[in-house]
Amino acid sequence: MPELNFTVDAKLLQELGERLVGKPSIALAELVNNAYDADAHTVEIGFHPDESKIIVRDDGHGMTFKDFQGFWMRVGTQHKAEKRVSPYLGRQMTGSKGVGRLAVQTLAEKLSIRTVPRDTDVEISWIKAEVDWQEAISAGDLTSAKVAYQIHKDAVPFQYGTELVLSYLHHDWTGEDLKELAREIWWLQPPFRRPSDNLPKSEQFEIRFVGADGYLREFQKQLDAVLQIQTARLIGRYREGIANIAIEFWSRGTPYETHRYTYKLSDLLGSDGGNDIEAGLQEAEFEVRIYKLRGKQPMGVSLEDLKGYMDRFAGVHVYDGGFRLPYYGDPRNDWLKIEYDHSHREFQSKLLPKEIQEKYQRTERLRYLPTLRRVIGVVRVNTVQEDILKIAITRDRLIETKAYDDLVKIVRYAFDQYAYDEAMRAHLQGQKDKQTEQASRIIGRIEDVLEDYRKEIPSEIYQPLQKGLREASNAIKIEQDAALAQLSLLGPLATAGISAIAIQHELRKQFAWLEDSIRKLRLLVEQDETLKDLTAQIADDLEDWLERARSTNALFDYMTADTIRQRNRYNARAVIKQVWEQTRFLARGATINLEALDPGLYLPEASFAEWGAILQNVFSNAFNAMLDSSQRHLRISSKTSAQEQILLIQDTGKGVDLKRADDLFEPFVRAMDTNAERMRLGYGGTGLGLTIVRLLTERIGCRASFVTPEPGFRTAFALEWKEKKAR
């Protein structure tokens, strides 16, 4: 019986390429994957739009002629699936089907290849090949498609690696395309990376861009801001049966409370009791950041931008040897069973030991478990170094072995412990605010739940609910604004009361000086007229007293009807200078430096009385903090970050414990104790100054907080506000 061979239509090249990728960015990401598999430490993507060209160059091991002929020229080879790890760095191979290279034909009509093998062949130094995709497709039969190549024995064009030149591009790369590429490339490696010098050599991999770095820097800048506004962060390290967990609570880009836990995997509920630990997971690391998807966001990030990033990046992603396993990370992939517990109203952890369960039994516990749409998480493993943890043949996920079960338990434990800790914090706060549980807080919790499940809720239900909550929230805000409007008057008046105490203390000293001057005058009566020097001294004393009295009176200069009612945008330098002059006699020798203050900076719209009250209280706190310091300096500076304006006031005083800095804004809380002697001398205050500052700044639209000071200073007080764009 006669036989026939199968033939393959050359259009299969086009068909495979188009089906492999949906976007140009994914095609380029595929080339980055290939560079990683080739043991490259660096891959560079160069954009040359004027020449309709993209150049991709890596420093990997390159290809010998045998590799080029047997692997690159053969469609669908299984060599990556068979090899599993790269030859030099032992990386887990990201590809397996051998068709990824065909994705490049969706990008350009022509492809030029130059490859220099790391293992030098005595017969060749490097290879050059040219591919015309249209000619290849028009060949009819795939086996008839030709690729021209040259074998060179002369000097190599670069040390080793592979260069791909894609010319006659099919697509014009716009700014949005480049941002999409940045997003695609960004996920290939862990977003919260350790410094490269702390990475194993196999994970040292850098992706560089040429010609599009402006778009990519802007994307990275925005993303960096998003990654810093978490409300909590979970950090964990597991090694040889022991896990160390840190749960950090954050506010305005700064951690203010940290809980640390160490436990054995065998101590967890549902474990195997510690038997055969060697057969389980050996090592893993993770970091998870938790976000709040409602209300005003810090660092100049809009709520809509944050939601957009969470739609794209939310979830807990797994990286094997520094490269992402694409199966994990989608919120719909509930590999940690977090969404399952939400849907089944599970309020008790299946992992936390009994003694922890009992400690938190009066709280709502897992009700505070964040949904996957509110987290960005990274889990790092290395299947090459693990005995039991293995990667599936598809290269996109882990095989569900005991080691995998261990990994799930370790990461999920951190989530459960966070939920319990947050429940306890909420419980204690509820006890503190038992009589003042605001409707806004309740509405906020409902909004969180609604936002977490907005994709599952039909629009005809979601939209009326959202509208109703928004209307209720607005009604509450109107009431709050009315109350805050009163504070714009009460704040300066309250500050005046504080200033009156300072005046009282100051006048005591001035009265003593006056009594001494009177005593000297009486001496004139008793003695002869030749005492001219004493008379001059008396005159000097009285003039000094008059100057100090005027300075004291100047504390109230901002308390006129006009300065209270009139709202304006004032130049920051001018306001600071005026308030400094009014309070200088209280400075007790302190100096002020305004060199780093932008002369063109304008404060948010408010009355002069409000800004006078804010700055006077801040200065007064700084003066009191520097009483025992040998160096008394204030430095006022400004900076702009992502449309955010920051005014920074630093001093060389006693310093502030940042972990309890927020407590200082509560009424009658002082940063330092003030003894009776200090109070008698006029030092210290009522404990209301920072409370007034916080109330007034919130009214104005600023955030007031203590932050980490610069070298040479002990305290840093920041005023931050978002600059409105000009219409």
C-alpha positions, 0 to 999 in steps of 0.5 A: 500500500502506497504511503504519504507524508503529512505536510504542514501549511506555512500559514501555520506560522502566522496562525500559531503566532497570532494564537499564542499572544493577544497583544504586542506587549505579551509577544515582547514579554515572551522574548524576555522569558527566552532570555531568562531561560538562556541564563541571561543576567540582563536583557535590553529592549530598544525601541527605534520608532524612526527606523520602525525597529525593535532590538532585543539583546541578552547576555545569555548562553547564546546558540551553537549551530546545533542549537540553532538547527535543532531547536530554533528551526524546529517548531514545537520542540520539547527540549525545554520540557525535557531539560527542565533547568537552564544549563549554567544557573540552574533556573527553572525553565519558563517555557515548555512548548517550543513555539514562543519564538513564533510570537515575534512574527506578530511584531514585525515582517522581518527578523535578524538574529545574531547569536554568540554561543558561550560554549565556543565551537572550534568551527564557528564564532557566531551565527547570523540569520535572516527571516522574512516572515512573509516569504516563509508564509508564502512558501506554501509547505512549512518544510519548504520555508527557508531561513538564510544564515551565515556562520562566522569565524571572525571576531564576535560582535559581543561577548556572548548572548543573542540579539534579535532585530525586529524591523518593519514593525506591524504596530505603532507603539504608543504611550499606552502600549508602552505602559501596557508593556511595563505592566506585563514586564513588571509581573515577570519578577517579584515587585518587592525585590531584595537588593540585587547583591542579596539575591542568589546568582540565579535570580539576578536578572535585569530588564532594561529599556532604551527609547521608552524609558520615559513612559516606563519611569512614569509608570514605575513612579505611579506604581511605587506610590501605590505600593507604599500606601498599604494599611498593613504588611505581612512579611514571612520567612520559613526555613527548616520547619520554623516560620518567622512572621512580622505583621506591620500596621501602616499609616501614611507610608510609615509603619506604626505598630509591629507584631512578631510571631515565631512558630513551628509548622508542626504546631499548626492545627491540621498539621501532621504533628511534625512527622516527616518534616524533611519530606515537606517544604524546605524554604520560602519567603513572602510579603503581602500588602493590604489596602483600603479601597475607600476614602482619601488615599495618601501619597497623592494616589487617587482612589480610582487609580488605586482601584485600577491597579488592584483590578490588574495586580491584586492577588497573591502571586508565586515566583519560582526562582525569581520568575512568576508562575502565571497560574497564581495571582488572579483573585479568581484563583483562590489557592489560599481558600480566603474567598472560600472562607469569606463566602462560607462565613468562617470566623475561626481559623483552621490553623492557629493554635488553640491558645491563640484562638482562646486569646481572641475569642471575644473578637470577630476574628476572621471577619477581618480577613482581607479579600484577595481584591485588597492585597498584592502579595508575593511568595518566593520559592525555588523548586530547583533547590527543593526536594519535594516541591515540584513544578508541573509540566505546564511550567505555570503552577506547582504540583500539589505535594505535601510541600505545596500544602506546607506552603499554603499553610504558612502563607495562610497562617499569616493572613489568619493571624493578621485578621485576628490582630486586626479584630482585636485592635478593632475590639479595643478601639470599639471599647474605647469609642463605645459611646461614639460609634460613628455611622460613617464607620459602619458605612465604611465597612459596608462600602469595603464589603461592597467593593470587594464583591462588586464584580460578582454583584449584578449592576442593577443591585450594585449601583443602587446600593452604591448610590444609597451609601454615597448619599448617606456618607455625603449627609454625614459629611455635611454634618461633619463639615458644619462642625468643622466650620465652627472649629475654624473659629474655635481653634484660633480662640483655643490657641489664644487661651494657650497663648494667654498662659504663656503671656502670664508666665512672661509677664511675671518675669517682666513684673520682676524686672519692673520692680527692680527698676523701681527699686533703682529709681528709689535709690536715685532719690536717696543718693546724689545726682551723680549716679548717671550710669544708674539712670541710663541702666534704668532707661535701658531696662524700661525700653527692654521691658517695652519691647518684650511687652510688644512682642508678647502682645504680637501673639494676638496679631492674627486674632482680628475679625478680618484674619479669622474670616478672610480665606486666601492662599498665602505664601508659605515663606511670608506666613512663616516669617511673620509667625516666627517674628511673633513667637521669636521671644519664646524661642529662647535662642533657637535659630531658623533656617529657610534655605530649603523652603521653596519661595514660590510655595503657597499654602492651601486656602485658609484664613491667616488665623488658622495658619497662625494657630497651626504654626504657632503651636508647632513652633511652641512645641519645638521650642519646648522640646529644645530646652535641654539641647545644646544646639537649638535649630529649626529647619523648614523645607519643602518638596513636591512628590506626585502632585503632593506638596510637603512642608517639613519642620524639623528641630534638634529637640528631644525627639518623638517616638513615631510608634506613638506619634498619633497619640500626641494629637489626642487632647491633653497628651504631651510628648514629654512630662513637664514638672512643676518648676518648668511650669512655674517658669512658663515652659510646657503647655496644656496638651491641646496644641497638637489636637488643635493642629490636627483639627485645623489641618483636616479642615484645610485639607492637609495631613499633619503627622510626625515623620522620620527626621533627616540626619542632624535633627531629632523631630520632623513634623510634616504638613502634606496636601495635594496641589489642585490642578489649574483649570 
